Amino acid sequence: MKTFVVRSGVLAGSAALALATVPPAAAHVGVDAPDAAKGGWSTLSFRVPAESDTARTTGLTVTFPKGVTFEFVSTRTKPGWKVTKVEDRSVTWTAEPGAGIAPGEFDVFDLRVGPLPTDTDTLVFPATQTYSDGSSVAWDQPTEEGAEEPERPAPVVTLADAGEGGHGSHGAQTTDDSSDAADDDSEGVDGWLVGGIAVLALAVGVLGASLVRRRSRSS
């Protein structure tokens, strides 16, 4: 399948520009994808901290899972960063001169991909982090179930079953709110109808009584 690349000119403020002090336990490249479900579409947010005490992070390469080819890949534009390579297998961000992630800070790099595979529960995205002093760190070690986390774990996305824990499809979903609103509308119409009939019946009764009185007077 051919991979299409779409670069958004609009920056989502909070996700793309998140900068803060990173606690030691979270000082590794990870990924958040709360809407990831089998067969659906997802935004993958890669969290990248600067572990070095002296050098800035100036590059990130994310490699796609083995055996998986996404039909669609979209990268979000980031001020100070340039997407230098987008292929069927990986995406690379490179910091422009003077930019990068300073020690003690982190940033977020977003990808929109889809559709996600339906025959697996997890997707592994090995990543390589490059520093301004020329060094690099490969985040590519597998995390074994029941074992301790490795020193350089690869980012992993867990896929929910279709329709669970997020958007299982690319289209819109119907919620209970719409049916509740319809019920409320129906009840409102019924109420007006009943009220209208009652008012009409009262008017007919008054008119009838008036006619009876008139006939009585005439006789």
C-alpha positions as CSV (number, residue, x, y, z in Angstrom):
1,M,0.0,0.0,0.0
2,K,1.2,3.5,-0.8
3,T,1.8,5.8,2.2
4,F,0.3,9.3,1.9
5,V,1.8,12.1,3.9
6,V,-0.3,15.1,5.0
7,R,1.3,17.9,7.0
8,S,-1.0,20.0,9.1
9,G,-0.4,23.7,9.2
10,V,-2.3,24.0,12.5
11,L,-0.5,23.1,15.7
12,A,-2.5,21.5,18.5
13,G,-1.2,23.6,21.4
14,S,-1.2,21.5,24.4
15,A,0.0,18.2,22.9
16,A,2.6,19.5,20.5
17,L,4.2,22.1,22.7
18,A,4.2,20.2,26.0
19,L,7.4,21.1,27.9
20,A,8.0,20.2,31.5
21,T,10.4,18.5,34.0
22,V,10.4,14.7,33.5
23,P,10.6,12.5,36.6
24,P,13.4,9.8,36.5
25,A,10.9,6.9,36.2
26,A,9.4,8.3,33.0
27,A,12.8,9.3,31.4
28,H,12.5,7.2,28.3
29,V,10.8,7.5,24.9
30,G,7.2,6.3,25.1
31,V,3.9,6.6,23.2
32,D,0.3,7.5,24.0
33,A,-2.5,6.3,21.8
34,P,-5.8,6.2,23.9
35,D,-7.9,5.9,20.7
36,A,-6.0,3.0,19.2
37,A,-8.4,0.1,18.2
38,K,-8.2,-2.7,15.8
39,G,-9.1,-1.6,12.3
40,G,-9.4,2.0,13.3
41,W,-7.4,5.2,13.1
42,S,-5.2,6.7,15.8
43,T,-3.0,9.6,16.8
44,L,0.3,8.3,18.2
45,S,1.9,10.8,20.5
46,F,5.6,10.0,21.1
47,R,7.0,11.5,24.4
48,V,10.7,12.3,24.1
49,P,12.6,13.5,27.2
50,A,16.2,14.8,27.0
51,E,18.1,12.4,29.3
52,S,21.4,14.0,28.8
53,D,22.5,16.6,31.4
54,T,24.5,18.6,28.8
55,A,23.2,17.9,25.3
56,R,19.9,18.8,23.6
57,T,17.8,16.3,21.7
58,T,18.0,17.2,18.1
59,G,16.6,14.2,16.3
60,L,14.0,11.4,16.5
61,T,13.4,8.5,14.2
62,V,10.3,6.3,14.7
63,T,10.3,2.9,12.8
64,F,7.0,1.3,12.0
65,P,6.2,-2.2,13.3
66,K,7.5,-5.2,11.3
67,G,5.0,-6.5,8.8
68,V,2.7,-3.5,9.1
69,T,2.2,-1.0,6.3
70,F,-0.2,1.9,7.0
71,E,-2.3,3.2,4.1
72,F,-2.2,6.6,5.6
73,V,0.5,8.5,7.6
74,S,0.1,12.1,8.6
75,T,2.8,14.2,10.4
76,R,2.0,17.3,12.5
77,T,4.0,20.4,11.8
78,K,6.2,21.4,14.7
79,P,7.9,24.9,14.9
80,G,11.7,24.4,15.0
81,W,11.5,20.8,13.6
82,K,11.6,19.4,10.1
83,V,10.4,16.1,8.9
84,T,13.4,15.0,6.8
85,K,12.3,11.5,5.8
86,V,8.9,9.9,5.5
87,E,8.7,6.4,4.0
88,D,6.7,3.2,4.4
89,R,9.0,2.2,7.2
90,S,9.9,5.2,9.3
91,V,9.5,8.9,10.1
92,T,12.4,11.2,11.1
93,W,12.2,14.6,12.8
94,T,15.3,16.9,12.8
95,A,15.7,20.0,14.9
96,E,16.5,23.2,13.1
97,P,19.6,25.2,14.3
98,G,19.1,26.6,17.8
99,A,16.1,24.3,18.4
100,G,15.8,21.0,20.2
101,I,14.8,19.6,23.6
102,A,16.9,21.0,26.4
103,P,18.0,18.8,29.4
104,G,15.3,18.3,31.9
105,E,12.5,18.9,29.4
106,F,10.5,16.8,27.0
107,D,8.4,17.3,23.8
108,V,5.7,15.4,21.9
109,F,5.8,14.2,18.3
110,D,2.5,13.2,16.7
111,L,1.6,10.8,13.9
112,R,-1.9,10.1,12.6
113,V,-2.0,6.5,11.1
114,G,-4.5,4.1,9.8
115,P,-6.1,1.8,9.4
116,L,-4.6,-0.2,12.3
117,P,-4.2,-4.0,11.9
118,T,-6.9,-6.3,13.1
119,D,-4.7,-9.4,13.7
120,T,-2.5,-8.3,16.6
121,D,-3.0,-6.8,20.1
122,T,0.2,-4.7,20.3
123,L,2.3,-2.6,17.9
124,V,6.0,-2.0,18.6
125,F,7.6,1.3,17.3
126,P,11.4,1.2,17.8
127,A,12.8,4.7,18.1
128,T,16.2,6.4,17.9
129,Q,17.0,9.6,19.8
130,T,19.8,11.8,18.6
131,Y,21.7,14.4,20.7
132,S,23.5,17.6,19.8
133,D,26.8,16.1,20.9
134,G,26.6,13.5,18.2
135,S,25.5,10.6,20.5
136,S,22.3,8.6,20.0
137,V,20.1,6.2,22.0
138,A,18.1,3.3,20.4
139,W,14.9,2.6,22.2
140,D,14.3,-0.8,20.7
141,Q,14.4,-3.4,23.5
142,P,11.3,-5.7,23.8
143,T,9.3,-5.7,27.0
144,E,8.6,-9.3,28.0
145,E,5.4,-10.0,29.9
146,G,6.0,-10.6,33.6
147,A,9.6,-9.5,33.3
148,E,11.2,-6.2,34.5
149,E,11.2,-3.3,32.1
150,P,14.5,-3.2,30.0
151,E,16.8,-0.3,30.1
152,R,15.8,1.0,26.7
153,P,12.3,-0.3,26.0
154,A,10.7,0.3,22.6
155,P,7.5,2.3,22.6
156,V,4.4,-0.1,22.5
157,V,0.8,0.7,21.5
158,T,-1.9,-1.6,22.8
159,L,-4.9,-2.1,20.5
160,A,-8.4,-2.3,21.9
161,D,-10.9,-4.5,20.2
162,A,-13.0,-2.7,17.5
163,G,-15.5,-0.5,19.1
164,E,-13.8,-0.5,22.6
165,G,-11.8,2.1,24.4
166,G,-11.8,4.6,21.6
167,H,-12.7,5.0,17.9
168,G,-12.9,1.6,16.4
169,S,-13.7,3.0,12.9
170,H,-12.9,6.1,10.9
171,G,-16.5,7.2,10.8
172,A,-18.7,8.9,13.3
173,Q,-20.4,6.9,16.1
174,T,-24.0,7.1,17.3
175,T,-24.3,7.9,21.0
176,D,-27.1,7.5,23.5
177,D,-27.3,11.2,23.8
178,S,-29.0,11.5,20.4
179,S,-31.6,8.9,21.3
180,D,-32.2,10.6,24.7
181,A,-32.7,13.9,22.9
182,A,-35.2,12.3,20.5
183,D,-37.1,10.9,23.5
184,D,-37.2,14.4,25.1
185,D,-38.5,15.9,21.9
186,S,-41.1,13.2,21.6
187,E,-42.3,13.8,25.1
188,G,-42.4,17.5,24.5
189,V,-44.6,17.1,21.4
190,D,-47.0,14.7,23.2
191,G,-47.3,17.2,26.1
192,W,-48.3,20.0,23.8
193,L,-50.7,17.8,22.0
194,V,-52.5,16.7,25.2
195,G,-52.6,20.3,26.4
196,G,-54.0,21.5,23.1
197,I,-56.8,18.9,23.2
198,A,-57.7,19.9,26.8
199,V,-58.0,23.6,25.9
200,L,-60.1,22.7,22.8
201,A,-62.4,20.6,24.9
202,L,-62.8,23.3,27.4
203,A,-63.6,25.9,24.7
204,V,-66.2,23.5,23.2
205,G,-67.8,23.0,26.6
206,V,-68.0,26.7,27.3
207,L,-69.5,27.4,23.9
208,G,-72.1,24.6,24.4
209,A,-73.1,26.0,27.8
210,S,-73.5,29.5,26.3
211,L,-75.8,28.2,23.5
212,V,-78.0,26.3,26.1
213,R,-78.4,29.5,28.1
214,R,-79.4,31.5,25.0
215,R,-82.0,28.9,24.0
216,S,-83.4,28.9,27.5
217,R,-83.8,32.7,27.4
218,S,-85.5,32.6,24.0
219,S,-88.0,30.0,25.1
